[in-house]
């Protein structure tokens, strides 16, 4: 009898591990419906398995089924209120729901979003994601409903204490939206100096473009290209040249290098490079070449309206 119970318990444990591992594998492969089905079935007989509840919430979240994700994370929060990550995920799902509904309805749940993030940060003094969420929340909210650049900077400083790169990026973000461009540039530059990741360079490039400083954006992208040796940087340089009608020879060269070395890992389809080349030739007044390149773009991605609309302007 004892041996039978042991075998039964072992079988149940193995089933649990297999189901969890399957769901994790499905999520890793972006097969979110399969992960959802795997965990839904498993939870019918194991309704209190926290890991399964979390994975089901994650599967719903990846599908933007915010109400269902919220329901799962709320279960976790109620069962383990002192778990910072459960609080963070609950707040994150609520926040994403707020972005998907009307501003008037969103006002009714913003307080719960903020409370969840604050609780996560309080519970775990090293929780970087919760502090990032608070920085972004305080920056994005109007002052009348609790937005505050000064509070955002408090959490940006906490991030800096945990991770110099995150702190500098957060401060750059806050100062950018608080209309302090010199300070924003300073902290984005510090992030590059300390971390130097592709993300750091992207943040500074986006900042320069937002400030209508394409020459600086190109210089930053060239620095990133030389450091990281990524083909995608060739496209980004060509894009800025095409968008702002500057350094057209460089832009053309960068785009052709991008096309010559293109692979799926570059992220941007070749058709977008064709489109940027069409922009460059249009800037030069070379209608024939511009039409040839935009036709190639349309041929590859015929459903994209932006390509068709551009062709009408040539």
C-alpha positions as CSV (number, residue, x, y, z in Angstrom):
1,X,0.0,0.0,0.0
2,X,2.8,2.4,0.9
3,X,4.6,1.5,-2.3
4,X,1.4,2.2,-4.3
5,X,1.0,5.7,-2.6
6,X,4.6,6.5,-3.3
7,X,4.2,5.6,-7.0
8,X,1.0,7.6,-7.2
9,X,2.7,10.7,-5.6
10,X,5.7,10.4,-7.9
11,X,3.5,10.1,-11.0
12,X,1.6,13.2,-9.9
13,X,4.8,15.1,-9.3
14,X,6.2,14.1,-12.7
15,X,2.9,15.2,-14.4
16,X,3.2,18.5,-12.6
17,X,6.7,19.1,-13.7
18,X,5.9,18.0,-17.3
19,X,2.9,20.3,-17.6
20,X,4.9,23.3,-16.2
21,X,7.9,22.6,-18.4
22,X,5.6,22.3,-21.5
23,X,3.9,25.6,-20.7
24,X,7.3,27.3,-20.2
25,X,8.5,25.9,-23.5
26,X,5.4,27.0,-25.3
27,X,5.8,30.6,-24.0
28,X,9.5,30.6,-25.0
29,X,8.4,29.7,-28.5
30,X,5.6,32.3,-28.5
31,X,2.9,29.6,-28.7
32,X,0.8,31.3,-26.1
33,X,-2.5,29.6,-26.8
34,X,-0.9,26.2,-26.3
35,X,0.6,27.4,-23.0
36,X,-2.8,28.7,-21.9
37,X,-4.5,25.3,-22.7
38,X,-1.8,23.4,-21.0
39,X,-2.1,25.4,-17.7
40,X,-5.9,25.6,-17.9
41,X,-6.1,21.8,-18.0
42,X,-3.5,21.3,-15.3
43,X,-5.2,23.8,-13.0
44,X,-8.5,21.9,-13.2
45,X,-6.9,19.3,-10.9
46,X,-4.3,21.5,-9.3
47,X,-6.2,24.8,-8.6
48,X,-3.7,26.1,-6.0
49,X,-0.4,25.6,-7.9
50,X,1.1,29.1,-7.9
51,X,3.6,28.4,-10.7
52,X,0.8,27.2,-13.0
53,X,-1.4,30.2,-12.1
54,X,1.4,32.6,-12.9
55,X,2.2,30.9,-16.2
56,X,-1.5,31.0,-17.2
57,X,-1.5,34.7,-16.4
58,X,1.6,35.2,-18.5
59,X,0.0,33.3,-21.4
60,X,-3.0,35.5,-21.2
61,X,-0.9,38.6,-20.9
62,X,1.1,37.8,-24.0
63,X,-2.2,37.5,-25.9
64,X,-3.3,40.9,-24.5
65,X,-6.2,39.3,-22.7
66,X,-5.8,41.7,-19.9
67,X,-8.9,40.9,-17.8
68,X,-8.0,37.2,-17.7
69,X,-4.3,38.0,-16.9
70,X,-5.4,40.3,-14.1
71,X,-7.7,37.6,-12.7
72,X,-4.8,35.1,-12.5
73,X,-2.3,37.6,-11.0
74,X,-5.0,38.7,-8.5
75,X,-5.2,35.1,-7.3
76,X,-1.5,35.1,-6.7
77,X,-1.5,38.5,-5.0
78,X,-4.2,37.3,-2.6
79,X,-2.5,34.0,-1.9
80,X,1.0,35.5,-1.4
81,X,0.5,39.3,-0.7
82,X,4.1,39.6,0.3
83,X,5.5,38.5,-3.0
84,X,6.8,41.5,-4.9
85,X,6.8,39.9,-8.3
86,X,3.1,39.0,-8.0
87,X,2.3,42.6,-7.1
88,X,4.3,43.8,-10.0
89,X,2.7,41.5,-12.5
90,X,-0.8,42.5,-11.2
91,X,0.0,46.2,-11.6
92,X,1.5,45.6,-15.0
93,X,-1.6,43.8,-16.4
94,X,-3.8,46.5,-14.9
95,X,-1.7,49.2,-16.5
96,X,-1.8,47.6,-19.9
97,X,-5.6,47.3,-19.5
98,X,-5.7,51.0,-18.7
99,X,-3.9,51.8,-22.0
100,X,-6.4,49.8,-23.9
101,X,-9.6,51.5,-22.7
102,X,-10.9,55.0,-22.7
103,X,-9.0,57.6,-20.6
104,X,-12.1,58.1,-18.5
105,X,-12.4,54.5,-17.6
106,X,-8.6,54.2,-17.1
107,X,-8.8,56.9,-14.4
108,X,-10.7,54.4,-12.3
109,X,-7.9,51.8,-12.1
110,X,-4.8,54.0,-12.2
111,X,-4.8,54.1,-8.4
112,X,-4.7,50.3,-8.2
113,X,-1.9,50.2,-10.7
114,X,0.2,52.6,-8.7
115,X,-0.5,50.8,-5.4
116,X,0.6,47.5,-6.8
117,X,3.9,48.9,-8.1
118,X,4.5,50.8,-4.9
119,X,3.8,47.6,-2.9
120,X,6.2,45.6,-5.1
121,X,9.0,48.3,-4.7
122,X,8.4,48.3,-0.9
123,X,8.5,44.5,-0.6
124,X,11.6,44.1,-2.6
125,X,14.2,46.9,-2.4
126,X,16.1,45.3,-5.3
127,X,13.1,45.0,-7.7
128,X,14.3,47.0,-10.8
129,X,11.3,46.4,-12.9
130,X,8.9,47.8,-10.3
131,X,11.0,51.0,-10.0
132,X,11.1,51.4,-13.8
133,X,7.3,51.0,-13.9
134,X,7.0,53.7,-11.3
135,X,9.3,56.0,-13.2
136,X,7.3,55.6,-16.4
137,X,4.0,55.9,-14.5
138,X,4.8,59.1,-12.7
139,X,6.2,60.6,-16.0
140,X,3.2,59.6,-18.1
141,X,0.4,60.6,-15.7
142,X,-0.9,64.2,-15.7
143,X,-0.2,66.0,-12.4
144,X,-3.9,66.2,-11.7
145,X,-4.1,62.4,-11.3
146,X,-0.8,61.9,-9.5
147,X,1.9,62.4,-12.1
148,X,5.1,63.9,-10.8
149,X,8.6,64.3,-12.3
150,X,10.1,64.7,-8.8
151,X,8.6,61.4,-7.7
152,X,9.8,59.8,-10.9
153,X,13.3,61.0,-10.1
154,X,13.1,59.5,-6.6
155,X,12.7,56.0,-8.2
156,X,15.3,56.8,-10.9
157,X,17.8,57.5,-8.1
158,X,16.8,54.2,-6.5
159,X,17.5,52.5,-9.8
160,X,20.8,54.2,-10.0
161,X,21.7,52.8,-6.6
162,X,20.9,49.3,-7.9
163,X,22.2,49.7,-11.4
164,X,24.1,52.7,-12.8
165,X,22.9,52.0,-16.3
166,X,19.3,51.7,-15.4
167,X,19.5,54.8,-13.2
168,X,21.1,56.9,-15.9
169,X,18.6,55.7,-18.5
170,X,15.7,56.4,-16.1
171,X,17.0,59.9,-15.4
172,X,17.5,60.6,-19.1
173,X,13.9,59.5,-19.7
174,X,12.5,61.8,-16.9
175,X,14.5,64.8,-18.0
176,X,13.6,64.3,-21.6
177,X,9.9,64.4,-20.8
178,X,10.4,67.2,-18.3
179,X,11.8,69.4,-21.1
180,X,15.4,69.4,-19.8
181,X,17.2,68.3,-23.0
182,X,20.7,69.0,-21.7
183,X,20.3,66.9,-18.6
184,X,18.6,64.2,-20.7
185,X,21.5,64.0,-23.1
186,X,24.0,64.0,-20.2
187,X,22.4,60.9,-18.6
188,X,21.9,59.0,-21.8
189,X,25.5,59.7,-22.6
190,X,26.5,58.4,-19.1
191,X,24.4,55.2,-19.7
192,X,26.5,54.6,-22.9
193,X,29.7,55.3,-21.1
194,X,28.9,52.9,-18.2
195,X,26.9,50.2,-20.1
196,X,27.3,50.8,-23.8
197,X,24.6,48.3,-24.8
198,X,22.6,48.6,-28.0
199,X,19.6,49.8,-25.9
200,X,21.7,52.6,-24.5
201,X,22.6,53.8,-28.0
202,X,19.0,53.4,-29.2
203,X,17.7,55.6,-26.3
204,X,20.1,58.4,-27.2
205,X,19.4,58.1,-31.0
206,X,15.6,58.3,-30.3
207,X,16.2,61.4,-28.1
208,X,18.2,63.1,-30.8
209,X,15.6,62.4,-33.4
210,X,12.9,63.7,-31.0
211,X,15.0,66.9,-30.6
212,X,15.3,67.3,-34.4
213,X,19.0,66.7,-34.3
214,X,19.6,64.2,-37.0
215,X,23.4,64.9,-37.4
216,X,23.9,63.9,-33.8
217,X,21.6,60.9,-34.2
218,X,23.8,59.7,-37.2
219,X,27.0,60.2,-35.2
220,X,25.6,58.2,-32.3
221,X,24.5,55.4,-34.7
222,X,27.9,55.3,-36.3
223,X,29.5,54.9,-32.9
224,X,27.1,52.1,-32.1
225,X,27.8,50.4,-35.4
226,X,31.6,50.5,-34.9
227,X,31.2,49.1,-31.4
228,X,28.6,46.4,-31.9
229,X,29.2,45.4,-35.5
230,X,25.5,44.9,-36.1
231,X,24.1,45.1,-39.7
232,X,20.9,46.7,-38.4
233,X,22.8,49.9,-37.6
234,X,23.4,50.4,-41.3
235,X,19.7,50.5,-41.9
236,X,19.2,52.9,-39.0
237,X,21.8,55.3,-40.3
238,X,20.2,55.2,-43.8
239,X,16.8,55.7,-42.3
240,X,17.8,59.0,-40.6
241,X,19.6,60.2,-43.7
242,X,16.5,59.5,-45.8
243,X,14.0,61.0,-43.3
244,X,15.9,64.2,-42.8
245,X,17.3,64.6,-46.4
246,X,20.9,64.8,-45.1
247,X,24.1,63.0,-45.9
248,X,22.4,61.2,-48.8
249,X,25.5,59.5,-50.1
250,X,26.2,58.0,-46.7
251,X,22.6,57.0,-46.4
252,X,22.6,55.3,-49.8
253,X,25.8,53.4,-49.0
254,X,24.6,52.3,-45.5
255,X,21.4,50.9,-47.0
256,X,23.1,49.0,-49.7
257,X,25.5,47.5,-47.2
258,X,22.5,46.5,-45.1
259,X,20.9,44.8,-48.1
260,X,24.1,43.0,-49.1
261,X,24.4,41.6,-45.6
262,X,20.8,41.1,-44.7
263,X,19.5,38.2,-42.7
264,X,16.3,37.5,-40.7
265,X,18.1,38.4,-37.4
266,X,18.5,42.1,-38.6
267,X,14.8,42.5,-37.7
268,X,13.8,45.0,-40.5
269,X,12.6,43.5,-43.8
270,X,14.6,44.4,-46.9
271,X,11.5,46.2,-48.3
272,X,12.0,49.0,-45.8
273,X,15.5,49.5,-47.0
274,X,14.1,49.7,-50.6
275,X,11.7,52.3,-49.3
276,X,14.4,54.4,-47.7
277,X,16.5,54.2,-50.9
278,X,13.4,55.4,-52.8
279,X,13.2,58.4,-50.4
280,X,16.9,59.2,-51.0
281,X,16.5,59.1,-54.8
282,X,13.4,61.3,-54.6
283,X,15.3,63.8,-52.5
284,X,17.9,63.9,-55.3
285,X,15.2,64.4,-58.0
286,X,15.9,61.0,-59.6
287,X,12.3,59.9,-60.3
288,X,13.2,56.8,-62.3
289,X,15.4,55.3,-59.5
290,X,12.9,56.3,-56.8
291,X,10.1,54.5,-58.7
292,X,12.3,51.5,-59.2
293,X,13.1,51.1,-55.5
294,X,9.6,51.8,-54.3
295,X,8.2,49.2,-56.7
296,X,10.6,46.7,-55.2
297,X,9.3,47.6,-51.7
298,X,5.6,47.3,-52.8
299,X,6.3,44.0,-54.6
300,X,7.7,42.5,-51.4
301,X,5.1,43.9,-49.0
302,X,2.1,44.7,-51.2
303,X,-0.3,45.4,-48.2
304,X,1.7,48.2,-46.7
305,X,-0.1,51.4,-47.4
306,X,2.8,53.7,-46.5
307,X,4.7,52.4,-49.6
308,X,1.8,53.0,-51.9
309,X,1.2,56.4,-50.5
310,X,4.8,57.3,-50.9
311,X,4.8,56.2,-54.6
312,X,1.9,58.7,-55.3
313,X,4.2,61.5,-54.1
314,X,7.0,60.8,-56.6
